[in-house]
Amino acid sequence: MFLLLGLLQTILAARVFFRLSKTSQCRLVETSDQPSSARITILLPVLNEATRIANCLESLIAQPNEVAEILIIDGGSTDATRAIAELYHLHDDRVQWIDASPAESRWIGKAWNLNFGLARSNPASQWILCIDADVRVSPKLSRSLISHAARTGVSTFSVATRQHLSGALEALIHPPLLTTLVYRFGQPGRAYRKVHQVQANGQCFFSPRETLLGAEAFAAARSSLCEDITIARRLAQRGEAVGFYETYGLAEVSMYRDWRETWINWPRSLPMRDQYFAWRQALGLLEVLFVQGLPLPILIFAWNIGAPRLFFALNALLLALRVGVLFGTARAYDQRPWTYWLSPLCDFAAAVRLIQSALSRKHSWRGRSYVRRSAGIFEPKETC
């Protein structure tokens, strides 16, 4: 048993080590305030965002003239979202509220909103910037993105937003879930053309308008619960280089109100179970389980039963790797409660939660239920 488990861990750990070493030296989106003649349309998909949209819009109207329009695409809010949007329109006529309801029956909400907004964006805008309502951005974001695209030649990419934790309990579970991305994809800072390598963050996603239209990228995510990665995979499938980069604090996000929301909702999209999900993605979930989640429980178990030293050493090495990653991911947070440093204790639970979510056929989000009809294809429950 020890031999087989140790062999499996060694093979999976080698893949993770290689991935992390390959991405150890990576690019950042550097802050720039260089004016540009390019024009950007911001797409802001919303559904009942009254408690969060004001902070987001406050930061978006601070963008310079490169941002030609800020389209708020509403999928059917029943709260004060529209009223807040119209209030900001009075301050800045670039802000426009668009009613995208009702969505077509077989579309999942956010992808529908993005596609609806893209079709109504100004053709004079060369760029599309997708922002989520829980994100607050720097006034220099738009110019920094344009500058990065010109400097690197990578025109489609997303930004790793700096995370805000709600408190000590979320600091225990959010970092292990975030680390599952690091183990499966490596560190941010590169662009890839292979579907299984691309990573994306829909909270801050930047791409040429014509690229998105030509690839029908948002339509490709119509049945996805992880629309950001599905859009990126669609573009990679079409031969586009898709990047994912950290920044010097150009965007920050408060994803969830507390640890319960994080635990319930984030694993819905983290397994990235879409139409492109195949053996490589499944192998990534096994890497999370055997390389991130199991070493600490195995060390405790092996210590008590006197397991072979080599097996014990292997898991001690994997635990040391995890501690190194813990120090590396610290920069992803604007502040870190002391419990952040204890978060590897929740790695096994996070790995199991991720796999359970990947296998689940039913998911709920924003009061709507979705059922997996076939491999990676989800539909609203009422259409199934």
N, C-alpha and C positions, 0 to 999 in steps of 0.2 A: 504493500500500500504506500509506504513512504517513498519507495523507488518510483512508482508510477506518478504519484502526486508531485514529487520533486522534479521529475523529467518534464511534466506538463508545465509546471511553474517556470522552469528554466527556459523552455522554448518561448513561452509567452513573454517572459521578462526580457529576453534578448530582443524581441520586437519592440518592446517599450523603451529599453535602453537605447536602441538604435534610433528610434524616433526622437527621443529627447536630445540625444547628442547631435542629431542632424539639424535640429531647430534651435540649438543653443545660441547661435549668433544670428540675430534676426533684425529686420528693419522696424522702425517706428514711423508713424505718421507725425512728422515734425510740424511744430506750430509755425504758421506763416500768416503774415498780414499783407502779402503782396497782392495788389489789386489785379483783377483779371477781367477780360471782356466776355468771358463765358457766363452763361446764365443757367440757374438751377431752379427746378421745381421741387419743393418739399412736399412729400405725401405723408400725411398724418392720419392713419386709420384709427377710428375710435368706435367704442361702444360703451356707453355709460361711464365716461371718464371725468365726471364733474369734479371729483376730489383731487384729480391729478393734472388736468390739462392746463390749468392756469400757469403753473410753474414752467411747463414745457413751452407754452406760447410766449411767455415772458422772455425766454431765452431765444426763441426763434425770431421774434421781431427785432432782436438786437443784431441779427445777421446783416451784413452790408448789402449793397445793391446787386451783388452777384445772385442773390436769391430773388427771383422775379415774382414768385408766387408761393403761398403756403396753403395747400389744399387740405382741408379737414374733411375726410371722407367718412361719413357717419353711417354705420350699418343698422341703425334703428334704435338710437338711445332714447330712454324714457326718463332720464334725469335732466339736469340743467346743462348738459354738454353744449347744446346748440346755443343757448342763451349766452354762455361764456364765450363761445366762438364769435358770436355776433358783436359782443362787447369789444373784443380785441380787433374786430374788423373796423370799428369806429376809430381805433387808434392807428391802425395800419391796414390800408386797403389791399395789401398783399394777402391778408388772411381771408380765405373764402371757405364757407361751410357748404358742403355738397351732400345731399341726401342720397345715399346709395341703397336704401331699403325699398322693397325687401330683396334679399339676396336670392339668386336662383337656387332652386331646391337642393341641388347636388353640390353646391359650393360650400366650403367652410369659410366662415366670416371674414377673417383678415385678408386672405387671398382675394376674395371678392372685392373688398374695399380697395385694395391696391390696384387691381386690374381696372376697376371702375374709375379710379382717380387718374391712372396712367392714360386712359383713353380720352380724358378730358383735360389733360395737361396742355400747356401752351407749346405748340410745335417749335417755337423760337427757343425754348429751353433745350440746351444740349445735354444737360445732366438731370438725373432724378436722384433725390436723396430721401430715403425712407426713414422716418423717425417714429418711435413709439411714444405714447402719451406719458409714460413714466420716466422719460429721459429729459435731462436738462443739459444743454450744450453751451460751450464757450462761444462768445461772439466771433472768434477766429476760426470756428470749425469749417465753414464753407470754403474759405480761401485756403485753408490747410489741406482740405481734401483735393481741391483742384491742383494745388501745387504738388501734392504727392503723386497724383496721376501723371502729371507732366514729367516729374523727376524720375519715376520708376518705369513708366510705360505700361503700368497695370491700371486699367481704367475701371475695373469692377472689383470692389473690395468692401469690407465692412470693418467696423471698429469695435474693439473689446472695451466696452464701457466700464468705468470704475464703479464698483458696487457699494451701495450703502446698506449696512445691516441694521435690522430693527432692534437688536439687542443681543444679550448673551446666549439665548437659546438658538436663535438663528445662526449665530456664529459657530455653533456646534455642527449644524447640518448643511449650511450653504457651502462651506469650503470643500467637504467631501464630494458633493455633487458637482461643483465646479472642477474639481481635480479629475473626475471621470473624463472630462473633455481633454485635459492635458495628457492623460495616459493614452487616449485613443487617437489624438491628432498632433500631439506635440505642442510646443509653445507657439503663440501667435507671432507673425512676422514674415510670412512667405506667401507666395501665390502658386497655385497648382492648376493643372489642366485635367487631372484625373478625377473622375467622379468620386472615388472612394477616399481621396485625400483632402478635398476641399472642406473648409470650415466657414461658417458664416454667422453673423449676428444681425437679426432683423431689427434690432433696436436702433442701429445706425448703419444703413446700407447705401452704397453709392455706386451708380452705374450710368453709362450713357443711355439716353432715352431710346435711341434707335436700336441699341443692343437688346434692351428689354422687349421692345416691340417685335423685333425680328425673331427673337427666340420664343416669343409668347411665354416668357418666364413666369409671370404671375399666374397665367392660366394653367401652367404645368403643376402648380401647387394647389389647385382647386380642391383636391381630396386629401390634403396633407395636414397633419396636426403639428408638423414642424416645417412650416412654410418657408422659413428663412433658409434652412439647409436644402430644401427641395429646389428652391429658386437657384441657389448656387450650383447644385448638381446639374440642373437643367442647362445652365450656362456653360458649365464645364463640358457637358455632353456635346454641346454645340461648338466646342473648340476654344472657348473663352478662358483666359487665365483669371482665376478668382482668388483674391487675396484676403487676408485677415490679419489685422495689425493692432498693436497697442498704440497709445498716444500719451502725450504729456498732459493728461487731464482735460482733454477736449470734450468729453462726454461722460456723464455720470447717471446712474439709474438707481431708483428704489423699486425693485421688482415686486416685492410682496410686503404686506402689512406686518406679518409676523411669521414665526417659524412654521405654524400650521399650514398657512398658505403655501409657503415654500415647499414643504414636504408633500402636500397634496397635489399642487399644480405643476411645479417645475418638471417632475419626472414624466409628465404627459408628453413633453416634446424632447427631452434629453436622449431617449434611446434612438431618436431619428429614424423611426420606423415609417418609411415612405415607399414609393414605388421603386426606388433605387436601392433599397435595403437588400443586401445579398450576404454571401458568406464572409466577406471582409468585415462588414458591419457587425455581424453576429460574433465574429472572432474578437472584435473590439470589446464587446460586452464580457466575453470570457476573460480578456486581459484585465478588465476592471475588477472582476471577481477574484481571480487567482493571484494577481500581482498587486492590486491595491487593497482589496477587501480582506483577504484571508491571512496575510502574514502575521498580524498581531494575534488573532485567535489561535493560529497554528503555534506560534511561539509559546503561548500560555499552555496549550495542550501538550506540546512536545516537551516542555520543561517538566511537566508533572509525570509524564510516562517514560522519560528517559529515551527520547527519540535519537536516531543517529546524529552525530555531530555535524556531518555535512548538510543534512536536512535542516538542522537548527541554524547553521551558518547562512544557508541560502535565504531563509526567511528573515534572519537578522539583517542581511544585506538589503532585502526588499523593504524592510521597515526603515532602514537608513535612507534609502532612496525616497521614501514617502516623506520623511522629515525634511529632506532637501527640497522637495517640491513644495512643502508647506511654507518654507522660507521664500521660495520663488513666487508663489501665488499671493503672498502678503501684499504685494504692490497693487493687486487688483481691488483692494478695499480702501475706502477713504479713512476708515478707522477700524480698529480691531479690538473688540472686547477680549479680555484675558482668556475667555473660553475658546477663542480661535485656535490657540496653541494646543488645545485638547481635542480638536475636531477629528484627528485620525482615529479616535476611539469609535467614531460613527461610520468608518469606512465600510465595514461589512454590511451594516444596515443599508447604507446608500447603494452599494452594489446590488444587493438583493432587491431593493426597491426599484432600481433601474430595470433589472431583468423582468421583474413582475409586471412593470408597466409595459415593457416591450411585448410581453405575451398576452396582455389583456386585450380583449376585443371591444370593450366599452370604456369610453372616457367622457368626462364632463368638463365644460369650460364656460364660464360666464353664464351659467344657467341653461346651457344648451348641451345636449347629449349627442355623442357620436359613436358609431359602430363600425368596426372594421369589416368591410364586405369581402375583400380579398387581400393578398399580401401588400400591406402598406397603403391600401386605398380605404379611406374613411368617408362615411356619409352621415349627415344629420339623421338622428334616429327616426324622425317622423317619415323619412323617405325610404326606409329599409323595409 
